[in-house]
Amino acid sequence: MSEFQRFLAKRLAISILLTLVAVSVIFVVLRLLPGSPFESLVTAGNLSQQQITEIRAMYGLDQPMWRQYLSYLQSILLFQFGYSILRSQPVWGVLAPRLVNTLILLVPALVTTAVLSSLLGMYVGWNRGSKLEKLSIIATTFLRSTPVFITGILFVIVFAYNLELVPAFGMRSISASPEGYVETFASLDFLHHYILPFTVSVLYYSGDFLLLARNGVVEKRGSEFLKLHRAKGLSEMQQLARAGRNSMLPILTYFALRLGMIFQGLILLEVVFGWPGIGRELVLAIQQQDYPLVQAAVFIMALAVIVANLVADVLYAYFDPTVSTSGGGAA
Amino acid sequence: MSLLDITDLTVTYSTDSGTVHAVNDVSFSIDEGVNYGLAGESGSGKSTLAEAVLGLLPGNGSVESGSIEFNGRDLTGLSERERRDVLWEDIAYIPQSAMDSLDPVMSTGAQIRQAIQTHRNVTDDKARARVRELFEIVGLDPDRIDDYPHEFSGGMRQRVTIAMALALEPDLIIADEPTTGLDVIVQDKIIDKILEIQDRMDSSLLLITHEIGVIAETCDELSILYGGKAMEQGSVDNVLVNPTNPYTMGLKNSFPEIEEGDQDPVSIPGSPPNLSEEPSACVFKDRCPFATEECEASHPDLVDLPNRNHRSACHHVTKAAQMRRDATDPETWGIPDSHDESDRGEVLLETDGLEKYYEQSQPLLDKLRGNDPNYVRAVDGVSLRVRRSEILGIAGESGCGKSTLGETIALLKQPTGGEFVFDGEPYEHYADGNMREFRRKVQIIFQDPFDSLNPRQTVRQLVGEPLTIHDYRTEERERAIVETLEKVGLTPAKKFLDQYPHQLSGGQRQRVAVAKALVLDPDFLICDEPASMLDVSLKVNLLNLLRELADTEDIGIVYISHDLASLVQVSDRLAIMYLGRVIEEGDVESIAAEPKHPYTTSLLAAAPEKDPTVDRDRVLLDGEPPDPVSLPSGCVFAPRCPKAEDACRESEPGLDTVRDGDHRAACYFPDGETPDADGLADDRSDSTYGDPEFSPPASGDSASD
């Protein structure tokens, strides 16, 4: 087994362990919450005591806790998420479209901003003290620190109401009823609705990447190896590329982590733009104590973060030859 | 026509607090195939000069006036693009710190290939072949061209940068302190390599260094810079043998040499001048013992000395011979000559077979099977004794465990075996609740004066902090601080009390670090390479200070360094370490004069010689120290030893194998073991510079690298 494989195996084992812990925490926390999914039905007086007992037995909620836990583990690790209590349809059928909606909005936004603001950050870090540097830092920090719903509402007011360029909310026009993903997302109507929330999320994420890239380059700028690169006769842009390559690691890590967190959606953004994403769905599910739905949603989110972490580790080892001792796995 | 012609070059930096005149009206020229040296203390403008030639001045630096002509072309007038074409193709650069100057995320071969392909249109295959060839030339394994910088040791990285500099066979190579920070042995190898390659390629070399010895051995001509002015120039033979400028004399006298056992190196007191104004008086006048009114009036011009390749900028050139004589006397420089060796007192620290092993991490499976883990034997059975008023020098290459030994006897690391007795009490006594007492009595001074002081504390807080911690002399705190500062030569102490470390020079910072250690009146001082970051004259200052402390304050000192020359100056006894063991121990005089262990011999031989007329025998050791985890059986030095025989590989010699009074060595075939001691004495009287013969029989064989 090479050094790199051993490293990979170790990380994998840790990830699996983390997943188990996360899954158990979800289970325990949900049971600790007061009340149950049926409480509202009971208080409304729609159900008799006997019906409640029957339903509880149907969902296996009358069994001892450890047995519930075991069957929960067994199902969730096999991605069998069961039926939503309140919606009476398979959990996956509820979650999958919302998740896709969220990802189709946030993944392209994150990738775009990671590339653009990192490049801009490297450039302004190299030309330290320029007007562009100050302006970009102020602008992105402002966008980052303002709650996303404020920026969102501002954009809606300006671009939707005043200029009437784009629709204010929703994913498609009310009259549209597309079938299947391709028809849904590959249409001008969708694009029309897409552009505003996309822009807001790009701006929202830009600050972190810009600052990370800028700081990395600023730190590397005075280093000896860049002086040698310069003495070798590399052009300004080639030197900047080397400085950028050397400060890429934190950006990469941050990108991977953010990518994992995207599975949680941006709840505020989804609310402002009326975007049917996973974040809104989760809030609703928690309010209604829809156990299977919450469990499944939280499990997917936790899994995404854990996998993203794993990817970050592997990427790190791949891009930084000094990480693994034998230098294995390096390009 | 000469290759590089620098005329009246003036370089300034603009800073927040005004303009810094780093280089002032310096002129010199380098002919083809000539090695040119630039020497001077830090702040003398030598690196700025090199950066100006390369066009690598930082943004706030600019060439004010003068010209830099390379092959008849003025480099100062080139556009960015034209300059890039000149760089590397015609002028290559070997940077200062090999450790940081290679791109950490690019393989070494790719970095050299990049240099080639930036300037020439060659295919990847051809460039790779060239890189392999270059690796071979500088003595690296050509199969390692895809390795990353962190997989190479410091010396090997410097070889990579040399290979890079050679890639396009430039006409001029500028080497900025190429060996600073490297071990003596590695330094010697690198210099040897540079010279060897130079012979082959016939390019010129501009070597910048503060080590006069390195220039004396490698260069044909040199300039001595001080305060941005050229103080003295000419052929190395003239300038270094018969210096005519007080600064050159000072610099030369402060360079410690092994052979001068009894003669103290003489430091130049004071610190380099403030360059915020263009010099109107002689830049050296504040530190020069021969300064007169004339020196106040103007900075002297460089004057050609009759019939030799030698120029000096001094108003008193005519009195050079007289000054040369006076300059060797410390009193000329206002340094009191206090050399009454006090007797060594009782034994303060004693270790017997002291060990510090580090357990290697091992795979889970081996752990479960109960296999014994591997150990790194950083300190492996070291027995030492240090008396009061005695300085014990510990020498060795990097990685030999000398710093770990220092930290272990300071009990900053727990010994894993062996006996340790300090001041009559064993280790257990201190480990058992008496550590505070130990910490007061034993102080350690670290290598780097730039990092070891808290930048947000004033000198008063820094020096006073140990007093608070140990509740020592708290009622007369201020007095204790002032006394200590004066003791270490920071006078008047009042001036320094409220300053922060960044306002102090390197030498002053190291003095603050020493003061911090001394304020508790310790009995024992451990110095771990305290001078390795300092200029020669500051280094000598520090060495003299330690010597004085040992003599007057009755404290025992352990001085750890790889620089044998300064160890010989300062210590009473020496212990030479190799891979965690002491392989030779004894009085300084007897080790310096008659080293017994071949390793000591090669260490001694690796120190450069400041006198260019002396030919030194290089004893170049093969390879690097073996992996401390899997040590060879028998003598650990055997794989690199020119004299090793079967007996050496079978069993390990003990330290008592060779014994001559107090002088012990662990070797079966010691050097200089000639029964007729008379012959040896004759040899020594023959050489004018008191240069004993360090030539082991097999030195020729080992020179092949």
Interface residues (C-beta under 8 A of the other chain):
Chain A: S223 E224 F225 K227 L228 H229 R230 A231 K232 G233 L234 S235 E236 Q238 R242 R245 N246 F319 D320 P321 T322 G327 A330
Chain B: L54 L56 E80 R84 D85 V86 L87 W88 E89 A92 Y93 P95 Q96 S97 D100 S101 L102 D103 P104 V105 M106 S107 Q114 A115 T118 H119 D147 Y148 H150 E151 T161 M164
